[in-house]
Amino acid sequence: MNIRKNTEKIEPTFLKDSIIWSPILNHEYRIQYQQKEISIYFRSDNNINFEYFDFASGMGKTFKNKTANFKYFISKKSLPQSYQALSLPPIMFINNDCRQDQFHTIFSTKRIEITSRINNNFSISMTCDASKFSIKSNNQEIQQRYQKVVPKIPIITGKYPIFLDSNKPNFSYLEKMYNDLLRFNEEDKLKLQYNDSESLCHVRAHALHHLLALPAVKVYKFWDFYDWKNYVDDKAWIFHCAIMFIDENNQGWICDPWVGLNKKLLTLKEWAYRNDEPTPTKIMITSPAIINDIIDGEEAEASHFLRTSSKDTSDAFQAIATSIFPNNPEKPLSIKSFIHSFLKKSLQEGAKNKLIGFNDNGLFKSKSSQKTKESNAKNYKMCGIL
């Protein structure tokens, strides 16, 4: 975004969402929500060129591809799903109580002024409503718990707060979900998806988390490049990323169907120690709102990922999103299922008083006469079902 000087008084620009492209200096932007308004101004002591600024995550990017990350704002995508369902304001200010990993207070914002200083330093002033709610980050808890699982590999949790949902799924549910995922995607299909997103494992992980819509965290494992010399020549990676579900017993389960074509969910220990890989130098567990920031786990891009990411990453995301699950509406699995559906609909419309449903063999249970049952059977036989 190129910040331009505005020399004449003009009407405020009303935004459709929390992202501003090429913000104008000293111009007023407004966001309306729930009969309220948020006013936003950009000030500057020097010239600075922004491509965009996303207030949903507190991130901006210059035309020189440098990011400006404001720790004052928090992404709704990082909150537990129970909070994401609420009608929260599009811009939320997060206030730390100065003790790491302690309570954070979320405010709705009324007025924001961002001032660019010399040497790319920024200052920010805000006017906020009263506190909306308090929420505890789980970084320290996660670091301590999973460090015990892999005691010889340093565990870090990144610089962005991690908020776990209190309503965690049980393992049986996660296992069934993963088995269904593999049923929809045979090995050849998984390999094709991998090729369409090669070197973009963090994008695959984000796509899978977005589509499954289950509470999860992102997990990154890192290697020293030279540790690969005794392993496969074409797999000298710096890092690899996957998503990790945390079940009701606080057990972590890695969901990574592509690399290794895993037939089951993996524990963190199984994922960290693989026979075809060197031991990672460290593991980072971070918020699901983190996508590309593999160094610090600080820049939360999930709110407007497809709008602000590069073409390569957005193409990889869409390649996974359009392939991994069957699209609706689906074609019938067989002519039999099609006829079942057709006949059921016809009978529901014309003989609701007789149709009860299907029995285990796929035939109608009916209150109708023997003659009607024989007629139904004849229709099925004509269609090649019986």
C-alpha positions in Angstrom: 0.0 0.0 0.0 1.3 3.4 -0.9 0.5 5.9 1.8 -0.3 9.2 0.1 -0.7 12.6 1.5 -4.2 13.9 1.5 -4.3 17.7 1.2 -8.1 18.3 1.1 -10.9 17.4 3.3 -12.8 14.4 1.9 -15.5 12.1 3.3 -14.4 9.0 5.3 -13.9 5.8 3.4 -16.1 3.0 4.8 -14.5 -0.4 4.8 -16.2 -3.7 4.0 -13.8 -5.5 6.4 -10.7 -4.9 8.4 -8.1 -4.8 5.6 -7.0 -1.5 4.0 -5.2 -1.4 0.7 -2.8 1.5 0.0 -3.9 3.6 3.0 -3.9 7.4 2.5 -2.1 9.6 5.0 -4.4 11.5 7.4 -7.5 10.1 5.8 -10.3 8.7 7.9 -11.4 5.1 7.5 -14.4 3.7 9.2 -15.7 0.2 9.9 -19.3 -0.3 10.9 -20.6 -3.2 12.9 -23.5 -3.8 15.3 -24.6 -0.1 15.1 -21.1 1.0 16.1 -18.2 2.5 14.2 -14.4 2.3 14.4 -12.4 5.2 13.0 -8.8 4.6 11.7 -6.1 7.2 10.8 -2.6 6.8 9.4 0.0 9.5 10.3 3.6 9.7 9.3 6.8 11.6 10.0 8.3 10.2 6.9 7.4 8.6 3.6 6.4 4.9 3.8 4.9 2.7 1.2 2.4 0.1 2.4 0.8 -2.5 0.2 -1.9 -3.3 2.8 -2.6 -3.2 6.5 -4.8 -5.9 8.1 -6.3 -4.8 11.4 -7.8 -8.2 12.0 -4.3 -9.6 12.7 -2.3 -6.4 13.2 -0.2 -6.9 10.2 1.0 -4.7 7.4 3.3 -5.3 4.5 5.3 -2.7 2.5 6.0 -2.8 -1.2 9.5 -3.9 -0.3 7.9 -7.1 1.2 8.7 -6.1 4.8 6.1 -6.7 7.4 4.9 -4.5 10.2 3.5 -6.6 13.1 1.6 -4.8 15.8 1.1 -6.9 19.0 -1.8 -4.7 20.0 -4.3 -6.6 17.8 -5.5 -10.2 17.7 -6.9 -12.3 15.0 -10.4 -13.9 15.5 -9.0 -17.0 13.7 -6.7 -17.5 16.7 -9.5 -17.7 19.3 -11.2 -20.9 20.4 -14.1 -21.9 18.2 -16.6 -21.1 21.0 -15.4 -17.5 20.8 -15.3 -17.4 16.9 -19.0 -18.2 16.9 -19.7 -14.9 18.9 -20.5 -11.6 17.2 -17.1 -10.1 18.1 -15.9 -6.8 16.7 -13.8 -7.0 13.5 -10.8 -5.3 15.3 -9.8 -6.4 18.7 -7.1 -5.0 20.9 -5.3 -7.4 23.2 -3.8 -6.2 26.4 -1.3 -8.4 28.2 -1.1 -8.0 32.0 2.8 -7.9 31.7 3.2 -11.5 32.8 4.0 -13.9 30.0 1.2 -16.4 29.2 -1.2 -15.0 31.7 -4.6 -13.4 31.1 -5.3 -11.3 28.1 -8.1 -8.9 27.9 -10.0 -8.2 24.7 -11.4 -4.8 23.9 -13.5 -3.5 21.2 -11.9 -0.4 19.6 -13.5 2.9 18.7 -10.6 5.0 17.3 -7.1 4.0 16.1 -4.2 6.2 15.1 -1.0 4.7 13.7 2.0 6.9 13.3 5.0 5.9 11.3 8.3 7.2 12.7 11.8 7.3 11.2 13.6 4.0 10.8 10.3 2.1 10.3 9.3 2.5 14.0 5.6 2.9 14.7 3.5 4.3 17.5 -0.1 3.6 18.1 -2.9 5.3 20.1 -6.3 3.8 20.6 -9.6 4.6 22.3 -11.4 1.5 23.4 -14.7 0.4 24.9 -14.9 -1.4 28.2 -13.5 -4.9 28.4 -15.4 -7.6 26.5 -13.9 -10.7 28.1 -10.7 -12.2 29.5 -9.1 -15.3 28.1 -6.0 -17.2 29.2 -3.3 -18.1 26.8 -2.0 -21.7 26.9 1.6 -21.2 25.7 3.4 -22.1 28.9 1.1 -25.1 29.6 1.6 -26.5 26.1 5.4 -26.0 26.2 5.7 -27.8 29.5 3.3 -30.6 28.7 4.9 -31.6 25.3 8.4 -31.0 26.4 7.9 -34.1 28.6 6.8 -36.1 25.5 10.1 -35.3 23.6 12.5 -34.3 26.4 15.6 -34.3 24.1 14.1 -31.9 21.5 13.6 -28.3 22.6 9.9 -27.2 22.4 9.0 -23.6 21.9 5.5 -22.1 21.4 6.2 -19.0 19.3 5.5 -15.3 20.2 1.8 -15.4 19.5 -0.7 -16.4 22.2 -2.2 -19.9 21.8 -5.8 -20.3 23.0 -7.1 -23.8 23.4 -10.7 -24.7 23.3 -12.1 -26.2 26.5 -14.4 -28.4 24.4 -11.9 -30.9 23.1 -12.8 -33.9 20.9 -12.2 -37.5 22.1 -9.8 -39.8 20.3 -12.4 -42.0 18.8 -13.9 -39.0 16.9 -10.5 -37.9 15.7 -9.6 -41.4 14.6 -12.8 -41.8 12.6 -12.3 -38.4 11.0 -8.8 -39.4 9.9 -10.0 -42.8 8.5 -12.7 -41.0 6.5 -10.0 -38.6 5.2 -7.9 -41.5 4.0 -11.0 -43.2 2.5 -11.7 -40.0 0.4 -8.0 -39.8 -0.6 -6.1 -42.9 -1.8 -2.4 -42.8 -2.1 -2.3 -41.6 -5.7 -4.5 -38.7 -4.9 -2.4 -37.7 -1.8 0.7 -37.8 -4.0 -1.0 -35.5 -6.5 -2.0 -33.1 -3.8 1.6 -33.2 -2.5 3.0 -32.4 -5.9 0.5 -29.5 -6.3 1.8 -28.0 -3.0 5.4 -29.1 -3.0 7.6 -27.2 -0.5 4.5 -25.6 1.0 3.7 -28.0 3.9 2.6 -25.1 6.0 0.0 -24.2 3.5 -1.3 -27.8 3.3 -1.5 -27.8 7.1 -3.5 -24.5 7.1 -5.9 -25.8 4.3 -6.5 -29.0 6.3 -7.2 -27.1 9.5 -9.5 -24.7 7.7 -11.5 -27.5 6.1 -11.8 -29.8 9.1 -12.8 -26.9 11.4 -11.6 -28.7 14.5 -9.6 -27.2 17.4 -5.9 -27.7 16.6 -2.5 -26.1 16.8 0.2 -25.8 14.1 3.4 -27.8 14.7 6.8 -27.1 13.0 9.9 -29.3 13.3 13.2 -27.9 12.3 16.5 -29.6 11.1 20.1 -28.6 10.5 20.5 -28.9 6.8 23.7 -30.9 7.1 22.0 -33.5 9.3 20.4 -34.9 6.2 23.7 -36.2 4.7 23.1 -39.7 5.9 19.5 -39.7 4.7 17.6 -39.3 1.3 19.5 -36.9 -0.9 16.4 -35.1 -2.3 14.8 -34.5 1.1 17.2 -32.1 2.8 14.6 -30.0 4.5 14.9 -27.1 6.9 11.4 -27.5 8.4 8.2 -29.4 8.1 4.7 -28.4 9.3 1.5 -30.2 10.2 -1.5 -29.7 12.4 -1.9 -31.3 15.8 -5.3 -32.0 17.4 -5.4 -32.1 21.2 -8.0 -34.6 22.6 -10.0 -34.5 25.8 -7.1 -36.2 27.6 -4.6 -33.5 26.4 -2.9 -36.1 24.1 -1.6 -34.5 20.9 -2.3 -36.2 17.6 -0.5 -35.2 14.4 -2.6 -35.2 11.2 -0.1 -35.5 8.3 -1.5 -37.8 5.6 0.9 -36.6 2.9 4.5 -37.0 4.1 5.0 -40.7 4.8 1.4 -41.5 3.7 0.6 -42.2 7.3 -2.2 -44.6 7.8 -3.0 -43.3 11.3 -2.8 -40.2 13.4 0.7 -39.9 15.0 1.7 -39.0 18.5 4.1 -36.1 18.7 6.9 -38.5 19.6 6.2 -40.7 16.5 6.2 -37.6 14.3 9.4 -36.2 15.8 11.4 -39.5 15.6 11.1 -41.0 12.1 13.5 -43.6 10.7 13.8 -41.7 7.4 14.6 -38.3 9.0 17.2 -36.9 11.3 16.2 -35.9 14.8 14.8 -32.3 14.7 16.9 -29.6 16.4 13.7 -28.0 17.8 9.9 -28.1 17.5 7.6 -25.1 17.5 3.9 -25.4 18.6 2.0 -22.3 17.7 -1.4 -20.8 17.0 -3.5 -22.0 14.0 -3.6 -18.3 12.9 0.2 -18.6 12.1 1.0 -19.6 8.5 4.2 -18.3 7.0 6.1 -17.1 10.0 8.1 -20.2 10.7 10.9 -18.3 12.6 9.0 -16.6 15.4 5.5 -17.8 15.2 4.3 -14.3 15.6 2.7 -13.0 12.4 -0.9 -14.1 12.2 -2.1 -14.1 8.6 -5.1 -16.4 8.8 -7.8 -13.7 8.7 -7.3 -12.7 5.1 -4.7 -15.3 4.0 -6.0 -15.8 0.4 -6.1 -12.1 -0.2 -2.7 -11.2 1.1 -0.6 -14.2 0.3 1.5 -14.8 -2.9 0.0 -16.6 -5.9 2.1 -19.7 -5.2 0.7 -20.1 -1.7 -2.9 -19.3 -2.6 -2.7 -21.8 -5.5 -1.4 -24.5 -3.2 -4.2 -23.8 -0.7 -6.9 -24.0 -3.4 -5.3 -27.2 -4.8 -5.8 -28.9 -1.5 -9.1 -27.3 -0.6 -10.7 -28.4 -3.9 -9.4 -31.9 -3.9 -9.2 -33.4 -0.4 -13.0 -33.7 0.2 -15.8 -34.7 -2.2 -17.6 -31.7 -3.5 -21.3 -31.3 -3.0 -23.6 -32.2 -4.6 -21.9 -35.6 -5.4 -22.8 -37.9 -8.2 -24.6 -41.1 -7.2 -22.2 -43.8 -6.2 -24.1 -46.3 -8.3 -27.2 -46.5 -10.5 -28.8 -48.3 -7.6 -28.4 -45.4 -5.2 -29.7 -43.1 -7.9 -32.9 -45.1 -8.3 -33.3 -45.5 -4.6 -33.2 -41.7 -4.3 -35.5 -41.2 -7.2 -38.1 -43.7 -6.1 -38.0 -42.5 -2.5 -38.6 -38.9 -3.6 -41.5 -39.9 -5.9 -43.1 -41.9 -3.2 -42.7 -39.2 -0.6 -44.5 -36.8 -2.9 -47.3 -39.2 -4.0 -47.7 -41.8 -1.3 -46.6 -40.2 2.0 -49.2 -42.2 3.9 -47.7 -45.5 2.8 -43.9 -44.9 2.8 -42.1 -45.5 6.1 -38.5 -45.9 4.9 -35.9 -48.4 3.7 -35.1 -51.7 5.3 -31.6 -53.1 5.6 -31.7 -54.4 2.0 -32.6 -51.0 0.6 -36.2 -51.9 -0.1 -39.2 -50.0 1.1 -41.0 -50.8 4.3 -44.6 -50.0 3.6 -48.1 -50.1 5.2 -49.4 -50.8 1.7 -51.0 -53.9 0.4 -49.1 -57.0 -0.8 -50.1 -56.0 -4.3 -48.3 -52.6 -3.9 -45.2 -54.4 -2.5 -45.1 -56.7 -5.5 -45.4 -53.7 -7.7 -42.4 -52.0 -6.0 -40.4 -55.2 -6.4 -41.3 -55.4 -10.1 -40.1 -51.8 -10.6 -36.8 -52.6 -8.9 -36.3 -55.7 -11.1 -37.0 -53.7 -14.2 -34.3 -51.3 -13.2 -31.7 -54.1 -12.7 -31.4 -53.8 -8.9 -32.9 -57.2 -7.9 
